Amino acid sequence: MTSTDQQPFLSVRDLKVHFSTEGGLVKAVDGLSFDLAEGRTLGIVGESGSGKSVTNLAILGLHDRARTAVGGEILLDGKELLTATERELERLRGNTMAMIFQDALASLSPFHTIGKQIGETYRKHTGASRSEARARAVEMLRRVGIPQPDLRVDDYPHQFSGGMRQRAMIAMALVCDPELLIADEPTTALDVTVQAQIVDLLKDLQQESGTAIVFITHDLGVIADVADDVLVMYGGRCVERGTKSEVLRTPQHPYTWGLLGSMPTLDGPVDVPLTPIPGLPPSLIDPPSGCRFHPRCAFAEKVPGRRCATDSPPLEITGGGRGAACHLTAAQRREFFADYATPQPH
């Protein structure tokens, strides 16, 4: 999905990622498609278990191929990734595409210095010497705003604060100037001030290098700040997509309405309660028939013939890549969202 005339740098078509477990087949991602152009940020949002992280692990080729069935098509600058060999993927990972993981403390080795871990990636892909790799690590730490980088390069992860560790992870991901950066909830568990700093840092780095970014989060507030385009996932599928303005201002799917209704705002009435989405996310071993959101949807009964419970709605794409998978008519969506979005005080 892209809202510009640029050719997509990353193109995902009908992606399916299924795991075999003792309980049955888990359809973690079940027919996902999107495009991403250079220099743009795609925000993928949804509850835990919706398939966000699994999608991006598939792009990087990090699933266990012996236990995971991955189908569809993933093109990175025209190269098919699903049929690439492990050696080809290793050359791409850390070089052409890189990932910032959610938990920096768990992702960094406690036994090696920050500088060694950043430099190791650089040496692997460039053949640089140890001294060149150390100099590059210092340069990257300075670039991401670590104070006294020539001294802190020899520190261990436990000597960094949470925000500094996240910056170090960003430095590691960007050390080879990748063209695609996947950020998997990089601001989770950070305080709001550090969150804002990390988001601003990613935006600045993107402006410098033109990197394409996939930003995974469950926080629509972060999406509003960082994304150009938004893809909303539920139950392993895309239920809505469009530009940030379209999805946040005129959402077309009741699940997106629910996400927005459960998000606090600073400019709204203080006596209006948040509206949580009732129920739980669906089982991906035995998902509901029809629309996977229908057991939790307050508007399913508005659709004649109980179609929400029997027919899976297609993702209807309009101009500019706008789309929503919902049986409600356009007129119903406008009417129901207007009622849904009207604050109801205590």
N, C-alpha and C positions, 0 to 999 in steps of 0.2 A: 504494500500500500504506500503510495506517495501522492501528495497533493500538488506536485510540480511536474514539469515536463522532463525532468532529469531521468535518465535511465537508472533502474535500480541497481545498486551495488550488491545488495543481498535480495534474493528472491526465493520465497518458500511457497511450495505448491502442494496442497493436499497432504500435509505432513501427518503421519500416524506413528505414534510411539506406544507399543503395547508390551507389557511385562507379564510373564507367566509366574504365578504364585500358587501356593498350596490352596488358597481360597478361590482361585480362578484367574481369568485373564483380565489384567488391569489395563483399560484403555485410557492411558494418561493424557495422550493427545490424540484427537480423533478427527482429522481432516481440517488442518489449519493452513491458511494461505495468507501471505502478506508480502509487501515489497518495502525496501528501505533504500533511499538514495544517499549518496555521499554528502556529508555535511549536515545531515538531518538526524533528529532523535525520535525514535519510536518508543513510546511508553506502553508497556504491557501491564495491565492492571487486572486484579481479581483476587478473590480470597485464597487462602492457603489450600493447596490441592487442586487448583484450577488448571494446572499444566504449564504455568509460566516458566519455571526453572527447567522442567523437563524439555521444553521446546529449545531452550538455549544450550542445554547440554547436548542435544541432538545436533545443533549447528556446529558445535565444537568437536563432535565425534567422541564424546566422553562416556557414552553408554557401553555397557558390556555387550558386545555383539553376540556372544554365545547365549545370552539370556534375554535379549531384547530384540523385538521385531520393529525395525524402523523402515517406514515406506514413504513414498512421495518423492519430492524433489527439493533439493536445497542447492541453489546456485550462488556462489560467491564470486563476483566479477566474472561470471560466465562459466566458472568451474564447478562441476557437480561434486558435492561433498559426500553424498551418501554412498557413492561407489568408489571413493578415494581410498587408497591403501593407508594403513596406519603410519607408514613412513611419510607419505604425502601430507597427512594431517599433522604430524609432528612438525613438519617444516612450516606449516601454516600457523599452528598454535603458538602464540607468543610473538609471532612475527607479523603476519598479515591480519590475524584476528586474536584478540586477547579478552580475558574476563576478569572482572573485579568481583571477588566472592563476598558474600554477606558477612561472614564472621572472620575478620582479619586475624584475630588472635589464634583461631583454630587453623587458619590457612597458612600462617607463617610458621616456619620451623623454630622452635625455642633454642635449638642447638647451634644456630648459625647467626651471624650478625645480619642486620638489615642490608648493609652494603653488599655482603657476599651473596645474599639471596637475589638482590636486584641485578648484580653483575653476572650471576650465573646464567640468567636468561640471555643477557646481551652477548656473552662469550659463545653460548651455544649456537646462536644464529648468525653471528658476525665473525667468529674466529678471533676476537680481540684478545689481547694479552691480559694478564691479571691487573696490571697497572692501568691499562686502558679501560678495563671494566670498572675498576674502582673509581676512576675519574668520571666515567659515565654515570655511575650510581650517585656520586656527589652532585653532578649536574642535575639529575632527575629529582633528587631530594630538594634541591634549591628550587627547581621548577614548580614543584607542588607545595612550596611554602614551608618546608621544614627549616626552623632556625638553626644556624651554625651547622650546615650540612656536612662540612668537612670533619666535624667532630662526631656528629650523631650517626654518621655512616658506619661507625664501629660499635654502635649500641646494639643490644639484643631486643627482640620484640617486647619483652616485659618491661623494658625501660622507656617505652613510648606510651603515651596516653592513647585512649581509644581513637580519638580523632587523628592523632599522628600516625597510628598504625594503619588507619584507612587511607591516609595520604600516601604512606609507604606502599600499600597495595596498588594504589593508582600509579605510582611511580614505576612499580614493577611491571604493570600491565602496559604502560606506555613506553617502556625503555627502548623498544625496537620500532617505535612509531607505527603501530598497527593502523590499518585502514578501517577495521571494524572493532568496536569496543562493546562488550556486553557487561553491563553493570547489574549484578543480581542483588537487589535491595541493599545498595551500599550505604544507605543512611539509617538502616534499622539499628536500634539500640543506641543511637547517638542522640545527644541533646539537640534541641531545635537550633541553637546557635551554630553548633558544629555541622548539623545537617545542611544549613544554609551555606556554610563555607564550602562544603564538599560539592554541592550542586553548582555554586558559582565557579568553583575550580574546574569542574567538568565542562561547563559552558565556555570558559575562557580557553581551555585546552582545545576544545572543538573548533573554536574560531581560528586558533593558530594553525591547526593541522587539517581541518576539513574532515575529521573522522566521522564515520557513521556510528551512531550509538543506539543500542537496544537497552532501555532502562526498565528493569523489572521492579515492580513495587505493588503494595496493596494500598498505598497512600495517595489519594487523588490530589491532596494538597501539594505533594511533591511533583506529581504529574503536571499540575497547573503551572509549575515554575520551570520545569526542565524540558518538557516534550514539545515536539512540533505536531506529531500525529499520535493517536491513541488507539490501542486495540484492547478491548475488554474481553477477558476469557472467563468462561464458566463451564465446569464439567468437562474440560478438555477441548472445548470448542470456542470459536470466536462468536460472540453474540452481538457485538457492535464494534464499528471502527469508523474513523474519520479524523479530521484535523482536531487539534486540542480544543479550539473554539467551538466546533460543532458538537463534540461529545460532551463537553462540560456545560455549554449554554443551552443546547437543544437536544438532549439525549433522547434516543428513540426506543430504548429497551427498558422494561421494568426493572431488570437487574441493575442497570446503570442508575436508574432512579433511586433504587435502594442504597447503592453505594454512596450516592450524593446525599441522601437523606440521613445517613448515619455519620456524616462528616461535620464536625463543628465548624462554625464560621465566626469571624471577628465582627462582621458588620450586621449580623442578623439579630432579631429580638432575643434578649437573654432568657425570657420565660418560655421559650419554645423548646420542648424536649427533642432529643435526637430520636430518629425512628430506625431502630435496628431491623435488619431483614429477618423475618421469622424462619425457624427451622434450621437445618444443617445442610452443608454442601452435599451433593449426591455421591453415592458409592460409585466408583469408577469400575468396579467389578460387575455390578448389577445396576446400571444407571436407569432412571425412569424412562418410560417410553415417551414418544413425542418430544416436546420441548423439555429439555432437562431441568429447566427452571420452574416448570409449571406447578410442582407441589408446593413451592414457596411463593408463588405469584398471586397477588391480590386481584389480578385482572384476567386470569385465565377463564373465569366463568363468563366474561364479557364476549368471548369468541364463540359463535354458534357451533353446535354439533360436537362440542368437547374436543375440538381439533388439537388443542394444546396437549391433551393427554394421549393422542393417537398419532399425530403427524408431526414430524420434525420440521420446523420452519426453515426454509433456505435463507442463506445470507444474501439478501437482495442488494446488489451494488448499483448505486446511482453515479452521477458524474463526480469526478474528483476522488473516487475511491470510498465514498460514503456508503455505509451499509448497516443493516440491523437484521437479526434473525428473529422475527416476531410475527405472530399471526394477526396482531392488532392492525387495523387499517391506519393510514396516515392521519385521518381525521380523528380517530379514537386516540391515537398517541398524543396529538396536540391537546385534546380535551382532558384526558386522564392525567397527563403530566402537569397541565396547568392547575388541576385540583390537587395533585400530589405535592406540587412545589409551593402551594400557598401555606405559609406558616399557620399553625393552629396552636395558640397559647393555652396554658393550663386553664 
